Amino acid sequence: MKVLMINGSRREKGCTFTALSIVAEALKKEGIDSEICFVGKRAVDGTLEALVDELAEKTKSADGFIFASPVYYASPTGEIQVVLDRLFSNSKAELRYKPAASIASARRAGTTATIDVLNKYATINEMPVVSSHYWTMVHGAKAEDVYEDKEGVETLQILGRNMAWLIKSIEAGKKAGIEQPKPSKKERTNFVR
């Protein structure tokens, strides 16, 4: 079992990577593998489609997802948003019904708005959203600062534990013959006459 983590930061080994690493360690303790995929500037340097194709291939074997971003202008980075826009457009079937979580990393504020935006990708695609005992955020200006946010670290550790539990529960359900829901035809209402 494996969780695919998408790091929407422009800094490969910054605070967002550190947050994902904390979750990865918690998953590992529960026997779940993980992989951190760094978006970086690939979303804006002309290689977006290649990046999305790589991620789309990885979604096929992933059992869960974590979308993580630093806070830029009180919201997720443009890079992660454009990647998730394309990924969810291309890979709906591979993502549907798989657990997802979101993480925000900030020096100060904007974290709950960032989590809200990231979680909407999951909820519009029928993905169970994994939670913790507090909002899944960490604070710090530098990667090493994240470890000083004791509550944030604990929150992410619990997130990893809860993600592992849900993935294992889904797997146990499949083995017991419980089928996942069948996608229904989506009704579209147009409010413009």
C-alpha positions as CSV (number, residue, x, y, z in Angstrom):
1,M,0.0,0.0,0.0
2,K,1.2,3.5,-0.9
3,V,0.4,7.1,-0.5
4,L,1.3,9.6,-3.2
5,M,2.2,13.0,-1.8
6,I,2.3,16.0,-4.1
7,N,4.6,18.8,-2.9
8,G,3.3,22.1,-4.4
9,S,6.2,24.2,-3.2
10,R,8.8,26.0,-5.3
11,R,11.4,24.8,-2.7
12,E,12.1,21.1,-3.0
13,K,13.3,20.6,0.6
14,G,11.5,23.4,2.4
15,C,8.8,23.5,5.1
16,T,6.3,21.7,2.9
17,F,8.7,18.8,2.2
18,T,9.4,18.6,6.0
19,A,5.7,18.4,6.7
20,L,5.3,15.6,4.2
21,S,8.3,13.8,5.6
22,I,6.6,13.8,9.1
23,V,3.5,12.2,7.6
24,A,5.7,9.7,5.6
25,E,7.4,8.6,8.8
26,A,4.0,8.1,10.5
27,L,2.8,6.1,7.5
28,K,6.0,4.0,7.6
29,K,5.3,3.1,11.2
30,E,2.0,1.8,10.1
31,G,3.5,-0.3,7.3
32,I,2.4,2.1,4.5
33,D,4.9,3.3,1.8
34,S,4.9,6.8,0.4
35,E,6.4,8.9,-2.3
36,I,6.9,12.6,-2.4
37,C,6.5,14.1,-5.8
38,F,8.0,17.7,-6.2
39,V,6.0,20.0,-8.5
40,G,8.5,22.9,-8.3
41,K,8.5,25.1,-11.4
42,R,7.6,22.3,-13.8
43,A,4.0,23.5,-13.7
44,V,5.1,26.8,-15.3
45,D,8.2,26.0,-17.3
46,G,6.6,24.3,-20.3
47,T,6.7,20.7,-18.9
48,L,3.3,20.7,-17.2
49,E,1.8,18.0,-19.4
50,A,4.8,15.7,-18.9
51,L,4.6,16.2,-15.1
52,V,0.8,15.5,-15.1
53,D,1.4,12.4,-17.2
54,E,4.0,11.2,-14.7
55,L,1.6,11.8,-11.8
56,A,-1.3,10.2,-13.6
57,E,0.7,7.0,-14.0
58,K,1.5,7.0,-10.3
59,T,-2.2,7.5,-9.4
60,K,-3.0,4.1,-10.8
61,S,-1.0,2.3,-8.0
62,A,-1.5,4.8,-5.2
63,D,-4.0,3.9,-2.4
64,G,-4.1,7.4,-1.0
65,F,-3.0,11.0,-1.6
66,I,-1.8,14.0,0.2
67,F,-1.8,17.4,-1.5
68,A,0.6,19.9,0.2
69,S,1.4,23.5,-0.4
70,P,3.0,26.5,1.2
71,V,0.8,29.5,1.6
72,Y,1.3,32.2,-1.1
73,Y,-1.0,35.2,-1.0
74,A,-3.3,33.4,1.5
75,S,-3.9,30.4,-0.8
76,P,-2.1,27.4,-2.3
77,T,0.7,28.0,-4.9
78,G,-0.4,28.5,-8.4
79,E,1.8,25.6,-9.3
80,I,-0.1,23.0,-7.3
81,Q,-3.4,24.4,-8.4
82,V,-2.6,24.1,-12.1
83,V,-1.2,20.6,-11.6
84,L,-4.2,19.5,-9.7
85,D,-6.6,21.1,-12.2
86,R,-5.0,19.0,-15.0
87,L,-4.5,15.8,-12.9
88,F,-8.1,15.7,-11.7
89,S,-9.3,16.5,-15.3
90,N,-7.3,13.6,-16.7
91,S,-7.4,11.0,-13.9
92,K,-10.8,11.1,-12.3
93,A,-11.4,7.4,-12.3
94,E,-8.0,6.6,-10.8
95,L,-8.5,9.1,-8.0
96,R,-12.1,8.5,-7.2
97,Y,-12.9,6.8,-3.8
98,K,-9.2,6.9,-2.7
99,P,-8.5,8.7,0.6
100,A,-7.0,12.2,0.4
101,A,-5.7,14.8,2.7
102,S,-4.3,18.3,2.4
103,I,-1.5,20.1,4.2
104,A,-0.7,23.8,4.4
105,S,2.6,25.2,5.5
106,A,3.0,28.9,6.4
107,R,5.1,31.4,8.3
108,R,2.0,33.0,9.7
109,A,-1.6,32.9,8.2
110,G,-3.6,31.7,5.2
111,T,-3.4,28.0,6.2
112,T,-7.1,27.2,6.5
113,A,-7.9,28.9,3.2
114,T,-5.2,26.8,1.6
115,I,-6.5,23.6,3.1
116,D,-10.0,24.5,2.0
117,V,-8.9,25.0,-1.6
118,L,-6.9,21.7,-1.7
119,N,-9.6,19.7,-0.1
120,K,-12.1,20.8,-2.7
121,Y,-10.2,18.7,-5.3
122,A,-10.9,15.6,-3.3
123,T,-14.5,16.3,-2.4
124,I,-15.6,17.1,-5.9
125,N,-14.2,13.7,-6.9
126,E,-15.8,11.5,-4.2
127,M,-12.5,11.0,-2.3
128,P,-12.8,10.4,1.5
129,V,-11.0,13.3,3.2
130,V,-8.7,12.2,6.0
131,S,-8.5,14.4,9.0
132,S,-6.5,14.8,12.2
133,H,-7.3,16.3,15.6
134,Y,-6.7,19.8,14.3
135,W,-6.2,21.5,10.9
136,T,-3.4,19.9,9.0
137,M,-0.9,22.7,9.0
138,V,2.5,23.6,10.2
139,H,4.3,26.9,10.8
140,G,7.8,28.0,10.2
141,A,10.0,30.2,8.0
142,K,12.6,27.5,7.4
143,A,12.4,23.7,7.2
144,E,14.0,23.2,10.6
145,D,11.3,25.6,12.1
146,V,8.6,23.0,11.4
147,Y,9.9,20.7,14.1
148,E,9.5,23.5,16.6
149,D,5.8,23.6,15.9
150,K,5.1,20.7,18.3
151,E,1.3,20.8,17.8
152,G,1.7,20.9,14.0
153,V,4.1,17.9,14.1
154,E,1.7,15.9,16.3
155,T,-1.2,16.9,14.0
156,L,0.6,15.5,11.0
157,Q,1.6,12.3,12.8
158,I,-2.0,11.7,13.6
159,L,-2.9,12.4,10.0
160,G,-0.5,9.7,8.9
161,R,-1.9,7.3,11.3
162,N,-5.5,8.1,10.3
163,M,-4.6,7.8,6.6
164,A,-3.0,4.4,7.2
165,W,-6.1,3.2,9.1
166,L,-8.5,4.3,6.4
167,I,-6.4,2.7,3.6
168,K,-6.2,-0.6,5.6
169,S,-10.0,-0.4,6.3
170,I,-10.8,0.0,2.6
171,E,-8.5,-2.9,1.7
172,A,-10.2,-5.1,4.4
173,G,-13.6,-4.1,3.0
174,K,-12.5,-5.1,-0.5
175,K,-11.3,-8.5,0.8
176,A,-14.6,-8.9,2.6
177,G,-16.5,-8.4,-0.7
178,I,-17.7,-4.9,-0.1
179,E,-17.7,-3.1,-3.4
180,Q,-17.0,0.5,-3.8
181,P,-19.9,2.7,-5.1
182,K,-20.5,2.9,-8.9
183,P,-20.1,6.4,-10.3
184,S,-23.4,7.8,-11.2
185,K,-24.3,10.1,-14.1
186,K,-23.7,13.6,-13.0
187,E,-26.6,16.0,-13.3
188,R,-25.5,19.5,-14.5
189,T,-27.7,22.5,-13.8
190,N,-27.2,25.7,-15.7
191,F,-28.5,28.8,-13.9
192,V,-28.1,31.0,-16.9
193,R,-31.2,31.1,-19.2
